């Protein structure tokens, strides 16, 4: 994870079969489940074939260095289950100004910047490519139901890029889908972000769907018919047409939380130390041969 970054999915079909909860990603200097952060920073690292284990060790070393320095730059690491081999790091902030001040505070910590530069050089040799982006929470499209992300273990990331000028079409679909889910099961909620920086074409939206296990997907699938009924056949057809004509690209993939590559606040660790701070497995002792 390049912590010195400042210095240097079809939505309709996916949401018809899965919806999520409002995400509270790792936030600088705070860990309470206060609902979706207003600004989200994402970094994707596409790992070279066969370098997954080495990359994991490299990122774990970075996380350890951040923890030792008591850096305010927290990040939640998500390792891909589907799609290209990659790791996505998520960090949440109150504002764009908060992004800058948190980063500057971290870089003032003695020796941290030079240590990260050396680690990033090693990590870079294991990565095929990477990209980063800053996103703003679309509160008008998101529910207000928070979830304690520290208790989640997986997430589905849905990303939709619309044609220039067609962002409002996605917004119409999102509002209808979320409204239909509210009728189907009020416990469901969703947080949607729009890319602010990091892309040159049309509006890009990101939906983060955290879950405790894949059993969540079975539950949503079982409620699919009720959802379609709540949405209505005409709106369903209209939303599919929008997906066909207004979207440039879309993708949806599953990820698992990686505690080894994550650097999370102490309150997360205290809440579930077995998961967030697992003890290394002891190597089994070989039995001595007879007579030795």
Buried (B, 14 or more C-beta within 10 A) or exposed (E): BBBBBBEEBBBBBBBBBBBBBBBBBBBBBBBEBEBBBBBBBBBBBBBBEEBBEBBBBBBBBBBEBBBEBEBBBBBBBBBBEEBEBBBBBBBBBBEBEBBEBBBEBBBEBEEBBEBBBEBBEBBEEBBEEBEBBBBBBBEEBBBEBBBBBBEBBBBBBBBBBBBEEBBEBBBBBBEBBBEBBBEBBEEBBBBBBBBBEBEEEBBBBBBBBBBEEEEBBEEBEEBEEBBBEBBEEEBBEBBBEBBEEBBBEBBBBBBEBBBBBBBBBEEBBEBEEEBBBEEEEEEEEEEEEEEE
